[in-house]
């Protein structure tokens, strides 16, 4: 069964490894966490820093922006298709 860890706890573990200079193996052994889990957290922490581990149901700012832009693109494509059909309809009826 996968354990759920608090985002603050994950950040503290990563600070010990990244900023504190402790080895992943040592920290994992002390805390009883799988070494691969700590490596994954460390990778995410280095990549996203303060925004890492946003929590359940939350997105990192860049992910939220990407989702917003994808939704906007979908809506604009749909509107474009509607306008194309309307233009074709009116062009056909003018002949």
Protein Blocks (a to p, Z undefined) as FASTA:
>chain_A
ZZdddfklmmmmmmmmmmnopafklmmmmnopafklmmmmmmmmmmnmmmgonbghiacf
klmmmmmmmmmmmmmmmmmmmmmmmmmmmmmmmZZ
